[in-house]
């Protein structure tokens, strides 16, 4: 979706936009397990093609594993059971309340407008 912006506060939604807020995410049965999407033809990630391309999934998992086992990998923090989840006891509850999708549940301690 392209927006036309002309300076601060001057963005206009495209003519195809119907207005209103997007609907809340609700996890479906194909939102579990492996997911793979063809973003060129499915930019909204509505059609999981992981079962159609198991070799691609296997290759991508191998790449992720190599990164995670590397010397410079830091485990994610902002997910339940992440590297800092013990510091935020609300993380799991907010994660579950938002369809098991990451959601910024903590206020940003540094809010600077540039």
C-alpha positions as CSV (number, residue, x, y, z in Angstrom):
1,X,0.0,0.0,0.0
2,X,1.6,3.3,-1.1
3,X,1.1,6.5,0.8
4,X,1.7,10.0,-0.6
5,X,3.5,12.2,2.0
6,X,4.2,15.9,1.8
7,X,6.0,17.0,4.9
8,X,5.1,16.3,8.5
9,X,1.5,15.3,9.0
10,X,0.9,15.4,5.2
11,X,0.4,11.8,4.4
12,X,-2.6,10.7,2.4
13,X,-4.0,7.2,2.2
14,X,-4.4,5.6,-1.2
15,X,-7.7,5.9,-2.9
16,X,-8.3,2.1,-2.4
17,X,-8.2,2.5,1.4
18,X,-11.7,2.0,2.8
19,X,-11.0,3.6,6.2
20,X,-11.2,2.3,9.7
21,X,-8.8,0.3,11.7
22,X,-7.5,-3.1,10.6
23,X,-9.2,-6.1,12.1
24,X,-7.6,-7.8,15.1
25,X,-5.4,-10.8,14.2
26,X,-7.0,-14.2,15.0
27,X,-4.7,-17.2,14.6
28,X,-6.1,-19.8,12.3
29,X,-5.4,-23.5,12.1
30,X,-2.6,-23.0,9.5
31,X,-0.9,-20.4,11.7
32,X,0.8,-23.1,13.7
33,X,3.9,-25.1,12.9
34,X,6.1,-24.1,10.0
35,X,5.0,-21.2,7.9
36,X,6.3,-20.1,4.5
37,X,4.8,-17.4,2.2
38,X,5.3,-16.3,-1.4
39,X,5.4,-12.6,-0.7
40,X,5.4,-11.6,-4.3
41,X,2.0,-13.0,-4.9
42,X,0.8,-13.1,-1.3
43,X,2.0,-10.0,0.5
44,X,-0.6,-10.3,3.3
45,X,0.7,-13.8,4.2
46,X,-2.7,-15.4,3.8
47,X,-1.6,-18.7,2.1
48,X,0.9,-20.9,4.0
49,X,2.9,-22.8,1.4
50,X,5.2,-24.7,3.8
51,X,3.7,-28.1,3.1
52,X,4.1,-27.4,-0.7
53,X,7.8,-26.6,-0.3
54,X,9.3,-28.8,2.5
55,X,12.8,-28.6,1.1
56,X,12.7,-24.8,1.3
57,X,11.5,-25.0,4.9
58,X,14.3,-27.5,5.7
59,X,17.0,-25.2,4.2
60,X,15.7,-22.1,6.0
61,X,15.6,-24.0,9.3
62,X,19.2,-25.1,8.7
63,X,20.2,-21.4,8.1
64,X,18.4,-20.2,11.2
65,X,20.1,-23.0,13.2
66,X,23.5,-22.0,12.0
67,X,22.8,-18.4,13.0
68,X,21.6,-19.4,16.4
69,X,24.7,-21.5,17.0
70,X,27.0,-18.8,15.9
71,X,29.3,-16.9,18.3
72,X,27.5,-13.5,17.9
73,X,23.8,-14.7,18.4
74,X,21.8,-13.1,21.1
75,X,18.5,-14.8,22.0
76,X,15.3,-12.7,21.4
77,X,14.1,-10.8,24.4
78,X,10.6,-9.6,23.5
79,X,8.9,-13.0,23.4
80,X,7.6,-15.3,26.1
81,X,10.5,-17.5,27.3
82,X,12.9,-15.1,25.6
83,X,16.2,-14.0,27.1
84,X,14.6,-11.3,29.3
85,X,11.1,-12.6,29.8
86,X,11.6,-13.1,33.5
87,X,12.1,-9.3,33.7
88,X,8.5,-8.7,32.4
89,X,5.9,-11.0,34.0
90,X,3.2,-9.5,31.7
91,X,4.9,-10.8,28.5
92,X,3.2,-14.2,28.3
93,X,-0.3,-12.8,29.2
94,X,-0.2,-10.0,26.6
95,X,1.3,-12.4,24.0
96,X,-1.7,-14.8,24.5
97,X,-4.3,-12.0,24.6
98,X,-3.1,-10.8,21.1
99,X,-3.5,-14.1,19.3
100,X,0.0,-15.3,20.1
101,X,1.5,-12.4,18.1
102,X,4.2,-10.1,19.5
103,X,2.7,-6.9,20.7
104,X,4.5,-3.9,22.4
105,X,3.1,-4.3,25.9
106,X,5.5,-2.1,27.8
107,X,5.7,1.6,27.5
108,X,8.9,2.9,25.8
109,X,11.0,4.5,28.6
110,X,12.6,6.8,26.1
111,X,10.1,8.7,24.0
112,X,11.9,11.4,22.0
113,X,10.4,13.2,19.1
114,X,13.0,14.2,16.6
